[in-house]
Amino acid sequence: MPKLWNETIEAHRREVRDAILDGTASLAAEHGPLSVTMSQIAEKAGIGRATLYKYFPDVEAILHAWHAREIAGHLARLTEVLDSAEGPATRLESVLEAYALITHESHSHQDTDLGAFLHRDNGDHLAHAHQHLHHMVQHLLTDAAQAGNVRDDIPPNELTRYCLSALAAARTLPSEAAVRRLVTVTLAGVRPPQH
Amino acid sequence: MPKLWNETIEAHRREVRDAILDGTASLAAEHGPLSVTMSQIAEKAGIGRATLYKYFPDVEAILHAWHAREIAGHLARLTEVLDSAEGPATRLESVLEAYALITHESHSHQDTDLGAFLHRDNGDHLAHAHQHLHHMVQHLLTDAAQAGNVRDDIPPNELTRYCLSALAAARTLPSEAAVRRLVTVTLAGVRPPQH
């Protein structure tokens, strides 16, 4: 088969997969993850049940795949922000702000049945993503400390825990403006102390 | 009956109750909360099973009573710290440090089966205690802002969420020295910005 034909099939498969994940996430958010059926998902995605079963064995597998796609998307967004910012200070600020905004946006499903379900069953996946995030922020803090923008009297590992813990408050804040103020305060904490 | 006699009985009842709670907590930490029996608890507390049932109907009720006593103890300790410190800045620092140390100390049972059990079933109680803590810290931040020790360009409610969220990192820190550094960084975040 010519290469283009394979690529077309691959693109089609990805589209179907995305339609399944999107449909399931919206059904789960609406009715609760435990009451969604494979038939509802097939209908929502505009495919037959037989086709759906060629992609996923059950609802649980779909929810996990959706969650994994979400997390991968968040990490990709942070990496994009990281790559497009110039200089250690700006890079640190941009990534922490992007992380806080992501945390703020995804709070809506974190406090629901869906959130509880995903966190219980997808713990390893989340821990891995969090570790990735921790490394990214620790690297940024180390660079910024070397450039004199961040205090160097406290281990970067501890500053990283502080930053990520502080920014978790973005989940409970009512507006993006409040999230940006949280980022300002959090960053003020890591600046070199004034003598 | 003379008053002293009533007081003696009351003191005795409290001692027995404390012995039951202490014994249950240590058994639960050792064997897991779901495998502790009323017989084991009676033996550990040095009382008969019949006496134990006069105090509590089941293991679950004892674990909840123990947890409530822990939380009340923590709040009492914070109030004590608050009352013995002088001036808004010192008061804020002392209370945040005490809170961070409590968070650090109680991490040991928060990540266990016992912690999961208590957090699941005692959610309302915890939420109430957290609200109390939130009010206390918000009050301290407001006073300190009026005295010029804390920035007044961000609502105290948001600064409170920031502080408590940041200090939650104390749970994962390896030493008291690291916890004190976390408090330093967190407080640096709320100071009036340097122009």
Chai-1 contact restraints between the chains, C-beta under 6 A:
chainA,res_idxA,chainB,res_idxB,connection_type,confidence,min_distance_angstrom,max_distance_angstrom,comment,restraint_id
A,I154,B,R181,contact,1.0,0.0,6.0,A-B,restraint_1
A,E158,B,A178,contact,1.0,0.0,6.0,A-B,restraint_2
A,R161,B,A169,contact,1.0,0.0,6.0,A-B,restraint_3
A,Y162,B,A166,contact,1.0,0.0,6.0,A-B,restraint_4
A,Y162,B,A169,contact,1.0,0.0,6.0,A-B,restraint_5
A,Y162,B,L182,contact,1.0,0.0,6.0,A-B,restraint_6
A,Y162,B,V185,contact,1.0,0.0,6.0,A-B,restraint_7
A,S165,B,S165,contact,1.0,0.0,6.0,A-B,restraint_8
A,S165,B,A166,contact,1.0,0.0,6.0,A-B,restraint_9
A,S165,B,A168,contact,1.0,0.0,6.0,A-B,restraint_10
A,S165,B,A169,contact,1.0,0.0,6.0,A-B,restraint_11
A,A166,B,Y162,contact,1.0,0.0,6.0,A-B,restraint_12
A,A166,B,S165,contact,1.0,0.0,6.0,A-B,restraint_13
A,A166,B,A166,contact,1.0,0.0,6.0,A-B,restraint_14
A,A168,B,S165,contact,1.0,0.0,6.0,A-B,restraint_15
A,A169,B,R161,contact,1.0,0.0,6.0,A-B,restraint_16
A,A169,B,Y162,contact,1.0,0.0,6.0,A-B,restraint_17
A,A169,B,S165,contact,1.0,0.0,6.0,A-B,restraint_18
A,A178,B,E158,contact,1.0,0.0,6.0,A-B,restraint_19
A,R181,B,I154,contact,1.0,0.0,6.0,A-B,restraint_20
A,R181,B,E158,contact,1.0,0.0,6.0,A-B,restraint_21
A,L182,B,Y162,contact,1.0,0.0,6.0,A-B,restraint_22
A,V185,B,Y162,contact,1.0,0.0,6.0,A-B,restraint_23
A,V185,B,G189,contact,1.0,0.0,6.0,A-B,restraint_24
A,A188,B,G189,contact,1.0,0.0,6.0,A-B,restraint_25
A,G189,B,V185,contact,1.0,0.0,6.0,A-B,restraint_26
A,G189,B,A188,contact,1.0,0.0,6.0,A-B,restraint_27
A,G189,B,G189,contact,1.0,0.0,6.0,A-B,restraint_28
A,Q194,B,Q194,contact,1.0,0.0,6.0,A-B,restraint_29
